[in-house]
Amino acid sequence: MPISQRKLYLVVTVFLCVFLLFGCSSKPGDGDGAKKTITITYRDDGTGEKGTLYKWITDVAARYPDKNVEIKPAPIQASEGDYFAKVALALKSKDTAPDIVTEDTFILNSDASAGYLEPLDDKLKDWEDWTNGSFIEAMKKGVTASDGKVYGVPYNTDSRGLWYNKEIFKQAGLPEDWQPKSWDDVLNAARTIKQQAGEDIVPIWMNLGKATGEATSMQTYEMLLYGTGERLYDDASGKWIARSQGILDALKFIETVNKEKLGPPLSKVLNGQAGNTSSREYLPQGKLAISLDGSWITGNYFDTGASPWPEYKDVLGFAPMPTSKGQEPGSITLAGGWALSIPSNSQNKDEAWNFIKFALNKENTQKLVIASGNITVRADVAKDPEYTKMPFNELATEYLQNAEFRPAQDKYPEVSTQIQTMVESVTTGTSPEDALNKYTQDVTRIVGEDHVMEK
């Protein structure tokens, strides 16, 4: 081969190699049609594609401006109690971890301490929405772990109280503007309904089983315990309160409800669908008088909800849960909420963060809280007329003035499991004293003798 042809051959060969290496290679999102898929894991409570979160995710994904990123819902269908265990298992491996996960703020600290979640502080400092006051400052505490780092962006919060059916109250001769001042007032109303409203009406419903998980711990037990003036964890000493009169009082309230048959059948209340049964069936069907539950349940009754009930705003009342004897501050609520977090094992962290910023801007956050019936964590949404006109939003927000929060301690989920066991044991006939003895032993075993106290 002549030298000139050999040089030409070499030039062409090098050019083709370079072209193949760089020109034909591509990164996802470079316009070659390849996309990065961002998976979002959340709890599916059995509603599937009719569920609020599924609809919201798909709606936001359809409007997401980066068309080189595909957003894929990856729901876990499970009871509330099982969801957290299944998520923790998925987060352990790069093969199973989603890119974004919905975290209940009670479990966030535990998952962060286990190394499952990515701290977001470096990203948040450059996000104007986070730094300019758009988010309610107090709500940031729920996504801040014990190491002082932020592990999620909150998208809702909630309060808890006593939902009641005004029509049943009227039938039983009780006030339609019900404002109980003590636990005795609550129990006496339930007794009156049992006597006056007929056998088909359940006087009062509370989550009481292990199957309903955190709903049993927070919406029932902690609403009662905190109403006595006592707490789960003593911040001053850094110890868990494993035995107290307040614990015994809370358990005796539960015992009274069950002994006097003021609640639903155990077959209904001790399964994982108990919360859905009370809010989606018994309340709208006029078969339940009082329900100790969260502010979000009205989301079920919207036209797009799981159990449409246009009359709910006229039929239901929402009373504050009183303290045990009416002592200050008079009422109590527990506040929680959910956040979007990025797992440490996510393989698309930057893309996940960009989607979170878009998904939780003012417009999209407002769409979600209005559709779900939750309380917003954004100050700008809280002032919007579309939000403020929603029935019960002002009341639910007002109850947050006396809000308490679960301990931001990594042992809380384990302690919570023991709470559920203790509550269910009393519900099924164990004496409050025996249930408390077992609880004291179990909590001591979990956190260590040096980290428990009695009051």
C-alpha beads as a LAMMPS data file, in Angstrom:
LAMMPS data file: protein, C-alpha beads

455 atoms
454 bonds

1 atom types
1 bond types

-500.0 500.0 xlo xhi
-500.0 500.0 ylo yhi
-500.0 500.0 zlo zhi

Masses

1 110.0

Atoms # bond

1 1 1 0.000 0.000 0.000
2 1 1 1.486 3.436 -0.956
3 1 1 2.449 5.691 1.979
4 1 1 -0.180 8.319 1.114
5 1 1 -2.926 5.685 1.068
6 1 1 -1.637 4.174 4.329
7 1 1 -1.859 7.630 6.007
8 1 1 -5.342 8.137 4.671
9 1 1 -6.333 4.697 5.948
10 1 1 -4.958 5.519 9.407
11 1 1 -6.765 8.884 9.521
12 1 1 -10.067 7.286 8.522
13 1 1 -9.577 4.490 11.053
14 1 1 -8.833 6.924 13.888
15 1 1 -11.813 9.083 12.917
16 1 1 -14.128 6.068 12.911
17 1 1 -12.817 4.953 16.309
18 1 1 -13.354 8.405 17.785
19 1 1 -16.784 8.629 16.217
20 1 1 -17.767 5.237 17.567
21 1 1 -16.398 6.030 20.993
22 1 1 -17.914 9.467 21.417
23 1 1 -20.316 10.200 18.609
24 1 1 -22.331 7.037 18.903
25 1 1 -22.151 6.686 22.644
26 1 1 -24.769 8.525 24.624
27 1 1 -25.889 9.222 28.118
28 1 1 -29.537 8.909 29.032
29 1 1 -31.207 12.151 28.270
30 1 1 -28.912 13.220 25.430
31 1 1 -31.706 13.192 22.909
32 1 1 -31.160 9.666 21.634
33 1 1 -34.443 8.446 23.012
34 1 1 -32.934 6.699 26.028
35 1 1 -34.497 7.704 29.334
36 1 1 -33.626 7.350 32.960
37 1 1 -36.382 5.767 34.987
38 1 1 -37.044 7.194 38.452
39 1 1 -39.010 4.855 40.693
40 1 1 -41.177 6.134 43.554
41 1 1 -42.209 3.742 46.301
42 1 1 -45.245 4.463 48.466
43 1 1 -47.875 2.507 50.366
44 1 1 -50.874 1.289 48.378
45 1 1 -53.699 0.747 50.847
46 1 1 -55.623 -1.377 48.380
47 1 1 -56.998 1.406 46.184
48 1 1 -54.481 0.771 43.386
49 1 1 -54.742 3.202 40.474
50 1 1 -57.702 4.885 42.162
51 1 1 -55.489 5.895 45.075
52 1 1 -54.711 9.561 45.708
53 1 1 -50.933 9.133 45.645
54 1 1 -50.976 7.102 42.448
55 1 1 -53.115 9.714 40.700
56 1 1 -50.940 12.538 41.992
57 1 1 -47.658 10.902 40.969
58 1 1 -48.897 10.140 37.469
59 1 1 -50.315 13.655 37.073
60 1 1 -47.077 15.320 38.205
61 1 1 -45.030 12.935 36.060
62 1 1 -47.079 13.841 32.969
63 1 1 -46.330 17.532 33.532
64 1 1 -42.668 17.077 34.486
65 1 1 -40.681 19.194 32.001
66 1 1 -37.653 16.868 31.716
67 1 1 -38.914 14.409 29.137
68 1 1 -35.656 12.426 29.321
69 1 1 -36.727 11.184 32.730
70 1 1 -39.521 8.655 33.135
71 1 1 -41.318 8.566 36.495
72 1 1 -42.527 5.128 37.521
73 1 1 -44.783 4.479 40.536
74 1 1 -43.568 1.434 42.495
75 1 1 -46.227 0.887 45.170
76 1 1 -46.033 -1.596 48.014
77 1 1 -49.468 -2.974 48.817
78 1 1 -49.439 -3.608 52.541
79 1 1 -51.082 -2.758 55.814
80 1 1 -49.647 0.256 57.587
81 1 1 -47.761 -1.996 59.981
82 1 1 -46.171 -4.092 57.218
83 1 1 -45.255 -1.204 54.908
84 1 1 -42.339 0.036 56.998
85 1 1 -40.765 -3.407 57.300
86 1 1 -41.061 -3.989 53.551
87 1 1 -39.589 -0.579 52.761
88 1 1 -36.643 -1.145 55.102
89 1 1 -35.943 -4.443 53.342
90 1 1 -36.072 -2.789 49.920
91 1 1 -33.771 0.067 50.979
92 1 1 -30.953 -2.287 51.989
93 1 1 -29.897 -3.193 48.449
94 1 1 -29.077 -1.257 45.273
95 1 1 -30.978 -3.929 43.386
96 1 1 -34.250 -3.226 45.189
97 1 1 -34.002 0.365 46.447
98 1 1 -36.273 2.873 44.674
99 1 1 -35.016 6.330 43.720
100 1 1 -37.595 8.103 45.897
101 1 1 -39.460 6.707 48.881
102 1 1 -42.363 8.094 50.904
103 1 1 -41.305 8.138 54.562
104 1 1 -43.637 8.508 57.508
105 1 1 -41.814 11.037 59.671
106 1 1 -41.937 8.663 62.644
107 1 1 -39.731 6.104 60.841
108 1 1 -37.459 8.612 59.104
109 1 1 -34.981 8.949 61.976
110 1 1 -34.660 5.184 62.285
111 1 1 -34.087 4.712 58.548
112 1 1 -31.574 7.569 58.530
113 1 1 -29.692 6.092 61.502
114 1 1 -29.550 2.753 59.684
115 1 1 -27.878 4.473 56.716
116 1 1 -30.795 3.871 54.367
117 1 1 -31.436 7.535 53.460
118 1 1 -29.394 10.260 51.808
119 1 1 -28.940 13.538 53.742
120 1 1 -30.312 16.427 51.684
121 1 1 -28.752 19.457 53.405
122 1 1 -26.344 20.287 50.559
123 1 1 -29.189 20.204 48.047
124 1 1 -31.688 22.074 50.229
125 1 1 -29.428 25.076 50.798
126 1 1 -29.629 25.852 47.077
127 1 1 -33.409 25.378 46.803
128 1 1 -35.154 28.715 47.133
129 1 1 -38.458 27.200 48.259
130 1 1 -36.716 25.713 51.295
131 1 1 -34.799 28.838 52.281
132 1 1 -37.294 31.652 51.558
133 1 1 -39.978 30.718 54.106
134 1 1 -42.285 28.836 51.729
135 1 1 -42.181 25.851 54.104
136 1 1 -43.512 26.212 57.645
137 1 1 -40.386 26.201 59.781
138 1 1 -41.809 23.947 62.522
139 1 1 -42.600 21.255 59.954
140 1 1 -38.900 20.906 59.108
141 1 1 -38.364 19.305 62.525
142 1 1 -40.237 16.220 61.396
143 1 1 -37.671 15.476 58.675
144 1 1 -34.601 16.297 60.757
145 1 1 -32.949 13.234 62.288
146 1 1 -31.124 13.051 65.626
147 1 1 -27.828 13.831 63.867
148 1 1 -29.216 17.253 62.911
149 1 1 -29.370 16.474 59.178
150 1 1 -32.456 16.647 56.957
151 1 1 -33.475 13.409 55.252
152 1 1 -36.649 14.307 53.399
153 1 1 -38.930 17.028 52.097
154 1 1 -42.310 16.965 53.888
155 1 1 -45.450 17.053 51.769
156 1 1 -48.179 16.958 54.405
157 1 1 -48.925 16.982 58.091
158 1 1 -52.004 16.120 60.096
159 1 1 -53.815 16.416 63.371
160 1 1 -56.095 14.029 65.213
161 1 1 -59.410 14.383 66.976
162 1 1 -62.890 12.944 67.424
163 1 1 -64.977 12.656 64.274
164 1 1 -68.652 12.267 65.111
165 1 1 -71.918 11.827 63.241
166 1 1 -74.236 14.743 64.049
167 1 1 -77.338 12.873 62.923
168 1 1 -76.651 9.986 65.317
169 1 1 -75.911 12.477 68.100
170 1 1 -79.211 14.232 67.484
171 1 1 -81.062 10.921 67.501
172 1 1 -79.428 10.068 70.850
173 1 1 -80.231 13.474 72.364
174 1 1 -76.637 14.659 72.311
175 1 1 -75.494 18.131 71.167
176 1 1 -74.663 18.462 67.490
177 1 1 -71.929 20.941 68.429
178 1 1 -70.171 18.432 70.673
179 1 1 -67.206 19.679 72.728
180 1 1 -66.165 16.997 75.251
181 1 1 -64.095 18.360 78.143
182 1 1 -62.735 15.095 79.576
183 1 1 -62.477 11.370 78.909
184 1 1 -65.608 10.865 80.991
185 1 1 -67.488 13.092 78.552
186 1 1 -66.321 10.905 75.662
187 1 1 -67.255 7.669 77.422
188 1 1 -70.629 9.010 78.567
189 1 1 -71.479 10.084 75.011
190 1 1 -70.594 6.575 73.781
191 1 1 -72.743 5.019 76.546
192 1 1 -75.696 7.235 75.640
193 1 1 -75.394 6.260 71.975
194 1 1 -75.269 2.564 72.910
195 1 1 -78.521 2.984 74.860
196 1 1 -80.371 5.306 72.493
197 1 1 -79.188 4.723 68.924
198 1 1 -79.701 0.999 68.501
199 1 1 -77.556 -2.111 68.128
200 1 1 -76.563 -1.350 64.536
201 1 1 -74.582 1.726 65.602
202 1 1 -71.002 1.408 66.886
203 1 1 -70.593 4.076 69.601
204 1 1 -66.824 4.640 69.299
205 1 1 -64.003 3.283 67.120
206 1 1 -60.294 3.409 67.871
207 1 1 -57.420 1.516 66.242
208 1 1 -56.543 -1.216 68.733
209 1 1 -54.544 -3.897 66.952
210 1 1 -51.013 -4.782 65.936
211 1 1 -52.199 -5.058 62.334
212 1 1 -52.942 -1.319 62.150
213 1 1 -49.412 -0.578 63.300
214 1 1 -48.538 3.042 63.901
215 1 1 -52.199 4.056 63.745
216 1 1 -52.706 2.080 66.953
217 1 1 -49.644 3.618 68.602
218 1 1 -50.207 7.210 67.577
219 1 1 -53.912 7.713 66.976
220 1 1 -55.080 5.742 69.972
221 1 1 -52.469 5.103 72.651
222 1 1 -50.403 8.271 72.364
223 1 1 -53.490 10.465 72.044
224 1 1 -54.573 8.979 75.373
225 1 1 -51.168 8.921 77.076
226 1 1 -50.304 12.492 76.133
227 1 1 -53.753 13.516 77.328
228 1 1 -52.742 12.461 80.841
229 1 1 -49.853 14.920 80.749
230 1 1 -47.244 12.181 80.437
231 1 1 -44.992 11.309 77.524
232 1 1 -43.254 8.318 76.009
233 1 1 -39.754 9.716 76.399
234 1 1 -38.273 12.037 78.993
235 1 1 -36.086 14.554 77.156
236 1 1 -34.457 15.890 80.321
237 1 1 -33.046 12.517 81.396
238 1 1 -32.814 10.946 77.953
239 1 1 -34.819 7.944 79.154
240 1 1 -37.931 6.072 78.056
241 1 1 -40.806 6.108 80.533
242 1 1 -41.480 2.389 80.873
243 1 1 -44.012 2.550 83.710
244 1 1 -46.325 5.297 84.913
245 1 1 -49.830 6.083 86.105
246 1 1 -50.487 7.759 82.747
247 1 1 -49.797 4.508 80.902
248 1 1 -52.160 2.657 83.219
249 1 1 -54.862 5.318 82.787
250 1 1 -54.621 5.091 78.986
251 1 1 -54.937 1.313 79.109
252 1 1 -57.917 1.503 81.476
253 1 1 -59.733 3.790 79.021
254 1 1 -59.232 1.149 76.330
255 1 1 -60.340 -1.583 78.744
256 1 1 -63.522 0.340 79.573
257 1 1 -64.457 0.721 75.900
258 1 1 -64.066 -3.005 75.343
259 1 1 -65.627 -4.257 78.581
260 1 1 -68.724 -2.109 78.040
261 1 1 -68.851 -3.138 74.358
262 1 1 -68.735 0.440 73.162
263 1 1 -66.465 -0.388 70.228
264 1 1 -66.742 -2.482 67.052
265 1 1 -66.442 -6.286 66.962
266 1 1 -62.858 -7.481 67.473
267 1 1 -62.938 -9.145 64.063
268 1 1 -63.319 -5.684 62.537
269 1 1 -60.850 -3.755 64.685
270 1 1 -57.958 -6.234 64.889
271 1 1 -57.181 -6.526 61.180
272 1 1 -55.045 -4.392 58.907
273 1 1 -58.033 -2.822 57.139
274 1 1 -59.643 -1.530 60.343
275 1 1 -58.861 2.108 59.572
276 1 1 -60.383 1.837 56.109
277 1 1 -63.426 0.013 57.468
278 1 1 -64.203 2.757 59.965
279 1 1 -63.605 5.714 57.649
280 1 1 -64.801 4.316 54.311
281 1 1 -67.687 2.106 55.421
282 1 1 -69.006 2.654 58.943
283 1 1 -68.877 6.471 59.032
284 1 1 -70.418 7.210 55.607
285 1 1 -72.982 4.430 56.056
286 1 1 -74.189 5.980 59.312
287 1 1 -73.097 2.979 61.396
288 1 1 -70.465 4.751 63.547
289 1 1 -71.032 7.600 65.987
290 1 1 -67.509 8.579 67.161
291 1 1 -64.148 7.850 65.537
292 1 1 -60.776 8.780 67.039
293 1 1 -58.915 9.393 63.805
294 1 1 -56.907 11.796 61.691
295 1 1 -57.729 14.968 59.815
296 1 1 -57.044 13.313 56.457
297 1 1 -59.987 10.892 56.422
298 1 1 -62.207 13.389 54.577
299 1 1 -60.085 12.735 51.482
300 1 1 -62.022 9.474 51.186
301 1 1 -65.258 11.401 50.702
302 1 1 -64.302 13.579 47.740
303 1 1 -65.696 12.739 44.309
304 1 1 -62.299 11.289 43.441
305 1 1 -61.875 9.552 46.818
306 1 1 -62.164 5.909 47.805
307 1 1 -65.624 6.391 49.312
308 1 1 -67.419 9.419 47.807
309 1 1 -69.815 11.011 50.309
310 1 1 -70.937 14.516 49.306
311 1 1 -72.881 15.042 52.556
312 1 1 -69.882 14.481 54.830
313 1 1 -69.311 18.190 55.451
314 1 1 -72.819 18.552 56.858
315 1 1 -73.107 15.213 58.667
316 1 1 -69.713 15.082 60.382
317 1 1 -68.323 17.129 63.223
318 1 1 -64.677 17.222 64.317
319 1 1 -64.192 17.754 68.045
320 1 1 -60.851 18.161 69.798
321 1 1 -59.701 15.190 71.874
322 1 1 -59.882 16.362 75.487
323 1 1 -57.212 15.785 78.087
324 1 1 -58.043 13.042 80.591
325 1 1 -59.602 15.258 83.272
326 1 1 -59.868 18.502 81.351
327 1 1 -56.528 19.734 82.674
328 1 1 -54.477 22.264 80.729
329 1 1 -54.161 22.719 77.826
330 1 1 -57.648 21.221 77.584
331 1 1 -57.136 19.211 74.402
332 1 1 -54.400 17.223 72.749
333 1 1 -53.383 16.146 69.273
334 1 1 -50.493 14.235 67.800
335 1 1 -49.041 15.606 64.571
336 1 1 -47.246 13.508 62.020
337 1 1 -46.866 13.602 58.285
338 1 1 -45.041 12.173 55.300
339 1 1 -41.992 13.163 53.265
340 1 1 -40.237 12.314 50.024
341 1 1 -36.759 10.956 50.696
342 1 1 -33.895 9.675 48.544
343 1 1 -32.531 6.254 49.501
344 1 1 -28.759 5.950 49.908
345 1 1 -28.873 3.088 47.413
346 1 1 -30.702 5.087 44.757
347 1 1 -28.759 5.011 41.502
348 1 1 -30.264 8.264 40.205
349 1 1 -29.930 10.688 43.107
350 1 1 -29.603 13.908 41.089
351 1 1 -32.573 13.091 38.889
352 1 1 -34.575 12.078 41.951
353 1 1 -33.808 15.393 43.654
354 1 1 -34.806 17.414 40.592
355 1 1 -38.140 15.610 40.477
356 1 1 -38.757 16.150 44.210
357 1 1 -38.257 19.900 43.768
358 1 1 -40.831 19.956 40.998
359 1 1 -43.274 17.576 42.687
360 1 1 -43.289 19.560 45.932
361 1 1 -43.503 23.079 44.535
362 1 1 -46.494 25.180 45.598
363 1 1 -48.823 24.101 42.795
364 1 1 -48.200 20.375 43.121
365 1 1 -48.191 20.333 46.913
366 1 1 -51.515 22.145 46.916
367 1 1 -53.007 19.606 44.501
368 1 1 -51.922 16.744 46.744
369 1 1 -53.156 18.093 50.080
370 1 1 -56.500 19.155 48.605
371 1 1 -56.980 15.725 46.995
372 1 1 -55.945 13.824 50.127
373 1 1 -57.563 15.980 52.800
374 1 1 -54.281 16.496 54.624
375 1 1 -52.879 19.673 56.158
376 1 1 -50.211 21.513 54.195
377 1 1 -46.624 22.037 55.328
378 1 1 -46.198 25.031 53.027
379 1 1 -47.015 28.507 54.332
380 1 1 -47.886 29.761 50.837
381 1 1 -50.411 26.962 50.286
382 1 1 -51.953 27.582 53.715
383 1 1 -52.946 31.095 52.570
384 1 1 -54.426 30.014 49.256
385 1 1 -58.245 30.359 48.977
386 1 1 -58.550 26.957 47.281
387 1 1 -56.995 25.393 50.364
388 1 1 -58.695 27.451 53.071
389 1 1 -62.184 26.787 51.685
390 1 1 -61.817 23.027 52.272
391 1 1 -64.167 21.834 55.054
392 1 1 -62.483 21.185 58.417
393 1 1 -59.065 22.512 57.304
394 1 1 -59.223 25.465 59.671
395 1 1 -60.260 23.260 62.602
396 1 1 -57.587 20.669 61.896
397 1 1 -54.956 23.392 61.663
398 1 1 -56.218 25.025 64.858
399 1 1 -55.706 21.746 66.753
400 1 1 -52.000 21.910 65.891
401 1 1 -51.642 24.655 68.516
402 1 1 -51.542 21.896 71.158
403 1 1 -49.727 19.389 68.975
404 1 1 -47.228 16.904 70.299
405 1 1 -44.796 14.825 68.278
406 1 1 -43.414 11.334 68.587
407 1 1 -39.887 11.036 69.990
408 1 1 -37.162 11.594 67.388
409 1 1 -35.294 8.559 68.684
410 1 1 -34.058 5.660 66.584
411 1 1 -35.542 3.142 69.049
412 1 1 -39.039 4.583 68.678
413 1 1 -40.227 2.137 65.981
414 1 1 -39.285 -0.813 68.205
415 1 1 -40.974 0.762 71.233
416 1 1 -44.004 1.480 69.054
417 1 1 -44.281 -2.215 68.205
418 1 1 -44.454 -3.001 71.925
419 1 1 -47.158 -0.350 72.342
420 1 1 -49.250 -2.097 69.704
421 1 1 -48.781 -5.452 71.436
422 1 1 -49.753 -3.947 74.794
423 1 1 -52.873 -2.256 73.413
424 1 1 -54.033 -5.381 71.586
425 1 1 -53.506 -7.528 74.662
426 1 1 -55.769 -5.246 76.729
427 1 1 -58.303 -5.243 73.886
428 1 1 -58.419 -9.047 73.938
429 1 1 -58.841 -9.325 77.705
430 1 1 -55.466 -8.965 79.430
431 1 1 -55.616 -6.700 82.476
432 1 1 -53.998 -3.249 82.119
433 1 1 -51.628 -4.109 84.980
434 1 1 -50.391 -7.324 83.355
435 1 1 -50.077 -5.668 79.943
436 1 1 -48.063 -2.849 81.506
437 1 1 -45.733 -5.316 83.252
438 1 1 -44.978 -7.002 79.934
439 1 1 -44.491 -3.631 78.224
440 1 1 -42.030 -2.528 80.912
441 1 1 -39.994 -5.699 80.438
442 1 1 -39.997 -5.441 76.635
443 1 1 -39.046 -1.762 76.479
444 1 1 -36.256 -2.322 79.018
445 1 1 -34.918 -5.169 76.900
446 1 1 -34.981 -3.008 73.763
447 1 1 -33.388 0.192 75.073
448 1 1 -31.426 -1.123 78.058
449 1 1 -31.891 -0.713 81.813
450 1 1 -29.870 2.509 81.855
451 1 1 -32.323 4.115 79.437
452 1 1 -35.663 3.531 81.177
453 1 1 -37.394 5.214 84.084
454 1 1 -40.619 4.965 86.080
455 1 1 -42.906 7.839 87.087

Bonds

1 1 1 2
2 1 2 3
3 1 3 4
4 1 4 5
5 1 5 6
6 1 6 7
7 1 7 8
8 1 8 9
9 1 9 10
10 1 10 11
11 1 11 12
12 1 12 13
13 1 13 14
14 1 14 15
15 1 15 16
16 1 16 17
17 1 17 18
18 1 18 19
19 1 19 20
20 1 20 21
21 1 21 22
22 1 22 23
23 1 23 24
24 1 24 25
25 1 25 26
26 1 26 27
27 1 27 28
28 1 28 29
29 1 29 30
30 1 30 31
31 1 31 32
32 1 32 33
33 1 33 34
34 1 34 35
35 1 35 36
36 1 36 37
37 1 37 38
38 1 38 39
39 1 39 40
40 1 40 41
41 1 41 42
42 1 42 43
43 1 43 44
44 1 44 45
45 1 45 46
46 1 46 47
47 1 47 48
48 1 48 49
49 1 49 50
50 1 50 51
51 1 51 52
52 1 52 53
53 1 53 54
54 1 54 55
55 1 55 56
56 1 56 57
57 1 57 58
58 1 58 59
59 1 59 60
60 1 60 61
61 1 61 62
62 1 62 63
63 1 63 64
64 1 64 65
65 1 65 66
66 1 66 67
67 1 67 68
68 1 68 69
69 1 69 70
70 1 70 71
71 1 71 72
72 1 72 73
73 1 73 74
74 1 74 75
75 1 75 76
76 1 76 77
77 1 77 78
78 1 78 79
79 1 79 80
80 1 80 81
81 1 81 82
82 1 82 83
83 1 83 84
84 1 84 85
85 1 85 86
86 1 86 87
87 1 87 88
88 1 88 89
89 1 89 90
90 1 90 91
91 1 91 92
92 1 92 93
93 1 93 94
94 1 94 95
95 1 95 96
96 1 96 97
97 1 97 98
98 1 98 99
99 1 99 100
100 1 100 101
101 1 101 102
102 1 102 103
103 1 103 104
104 1 104 105
105 1 105 106
106 1 106 107
107 1 107 108
108 1 108 109
109 1 109 110
110 1 110 111
111 1 111 112
112 1 112 113
113 1 113 114
114 1 114 115
115 1 115 116
116 1 116 117
117 1 117 118
118 1 118 119
119 1 119 120
120 1 120 121
121 1 121 122
122 1 122 123
123 1 123 124
124 1 124 125
125 1 125 126
126 1 126 127
127 1 127 128
128 1 128 129
129 1 129 130
130 1 130 131
131 1 131 132
132 1 132 133
133 1 133 134
134 1 134 135
135 1 135 136
136 1 136 137
137 1 137 138
138 1 138 139
139 1 139 140
140 1 140 141
141 1 141 142
142 1 142 143
143 1 143 144
144 1 144 145
145 1 145 146
146 1 146 147
147 1 147 148
148 1 148 149
149 1 149 150
150 1 150 151
151 1 151 152
152 1 152 153
153 1 153 154
154 1 154 155
155 1 155 156
156 1 156 157
157 1 157 158
158 1 158 159
159 1 159 160
160 1 160 161
161 1 161 162
162 1 162 163
163 1 163 164
164 1 164 165
165 1 165 166
166 1 166 167
167 1 167 168
168 1 168 169
169 1 169 170
170 1 170 171
171 1 171 172
172 1 172 173
173 1 173 174
174 1 174 175
175 1 175 176
176 1 176 177
177 1 177 178
178 1 178 179
179 1 179 180
180 1 180 181
181 1 181 182
182 1 182 183
183 1 183 184
184 1 184 185
185 1 185 186
186 1 186 187
187 1 187 188
188 1 188 189
189 1 189 190
190 1 190 191
191 1 191 192
192 1 192 193
193 1 193 194
194 1 194 195
195 1 195 196
196 1 196 197
197 1 197 198
198 1 198 199
199 1 199 200
200 1 200 201
201 1 201 202
202 1 202 203
203 1 203 204
204 1 204 205
205 1 205 206
206 1 206 207
207 1 207 208
208 1 208 209
209 1 209 210
210 1 210 211
211 1 211 212
212 1 212 213
213 1 213 214
214 1 214 215
215 1 215 216
216 1 216 217
217 1 217 218
218 1 218 219
219 1 219 220
220 1 220 221
221 1 221 222
222 1 222 223
223 1 223 224
224 1 224 225
225 1 225 226
226 1 226 227
227 1 227 228
228 1 228 229
229 1 229 230
230 1 230 231
231 1 231 232
232 1 232 233
233 1 233 234
234 1 234 235
235 1 235 236
236 1 236 237
237 1 237 238
238 1 238 239
239 1 239 240
240 1 240 241
241 1 241 242
242 1 242 243
243 1 243 244
244 1 244 245
245 1 245 246
246 1 246 247
247 1 247 248
248 1 248 249
249 1 249 250
250 1 250 251
251 1 251 252
252 1 252 253
253 1 253 254
254 1 254 255
255 1 255 256
256 1 256 257
257 1 257 258
258 1 258 259
259 1 259 260
260 1 260 261
261 1 261 262
262 1 262 263
263 1 263 264
264 1 264 265
265 1 265 266
266 1 266 267
267 1 267 268
268 1 268 269
269 1 269 270
270 1 270 271
271 1 271 272
272 1 272 273
273 1 273 274
274 1 274 275
275 1 275 276
276 1 276 277
277 1 277 278
278 1 278 279
279 1 279 280
280 1 280 281
281 1 281 282
282 1 282 283
283 1 283 284
284 1 284 285
285 1 285 286
286 1 286 287
287 1 287 288
288 1 288 289
289 1 289 290
290 1 290 291
291 1 291 292
292 1 292 293
293 1 293 294
294 1 294 295
295 1 295 296
296 1 296 297
297 1 297 298
298 1 298 299
299 1 299 300
300 1 300 301
301 1 301 302
302 1 302 303
303 1 303 304
304 1 304 305
305 1 305 306
306 1 306 307
307 1 307 308
308 1 308 309
309 1 309 310
310 1 310 311
311 1 311 312
312 1 312 313
313 1 313 314
314 1 314 315
315 1 315 316
316 1 316 317
317 1 317 318
318 1 318 319
319 1 319 320
320 1 320 321
321 1 321 322
322 1 322 323
323 1 323 324
324 1 324 325
325 1 325 326
326 1 326 327
327 1 327 328
328 1 328 329
329 1 329 330
330 1 330 331
331 1 331 332
332 1 332 333
333 1 333 334
334 1 334 335
335 1 335 336
336 1 336 337
337 1 337 338
338 1 338 339
339 1 339 340
340 1 340 341
341 1 341 342
342 1 342 343
343 1 343 344
344 1 344 345
345 1 345 346
346 1 346 347
347 1 347 348
348 1 348 349
349 1 349 350
350 1 350 351
351 1 351 352
352 1 352 353
353 1 353 354
354 1 354 355
355 1 355 356
356 1 356 357
357 1 357 358
358 1 358 359
359 1 359 360
360 1 360 361
361 1 361 362
362 1 362 363
363 1 363 364
364 1 364 365
365 1 365 366
366 1 366 367
367 1 367 368
368 1 368 369
369 1 369 370
370 1 370 371
371 1 371 372
372 1 372 373
373 1 373 374
374 1 374 375
375 1 375 376
376 1 376 377
377 1 377 378
378 1 378 379
379 1 379 380
380 1 380 381
381 1 381 382
382 1 382 383
383 1 383 384
384 1 384 385
385 1 385 386
386 1 386 387
387 1 387 388
388 1 388 389
389 1 389 390
390 1 390 391
391 1 391 392
392 1 392 393
393 1 393 394
394 1 394 395
395 1 395 396
396 1 396 397
397 1 397 398
398 1 398 399
399 1 399 400
400 1 400 401
401 1 401 402
402 1 402 403
403 1 403 404
404 1 404 405
405 1 405 406
406 1 406 407
407 1 407 408
408 1 408 409
409 1 409 410
410 1 410 411
411 1 411 412
412 1 412 413
413 1 413 414
414 1 414 415
415 1 415 416
416 1 416 417
417 1 417 418
418 1 418 419
419 1 419 420
420 1 420 421
421 1 421 422
422 1 422 423
423 1 423 424
424 1 424 425
425 1 425 426
426 1 426 427
427 1 427 428
428 1 428 429
429 1 429 430
430 1 430 431
431 1 431 432
432 1 432 433
433 1 433 434
434 1 434 435
435 1 435 436
436 1 436 437
437 1 437 438
438 1 438 439
439 1 439 440
440 1 440 441
441 1 441 442
442 1 442 443
443 1 443 444
444 1 444 445
445 1 445 446
446 1 446 447
447 1 447 448
448 1 448 449
449 1 449 450
450 1 450 451
451 1 451 452
452 1 452 453
453 1 453 454
454 1 454 455
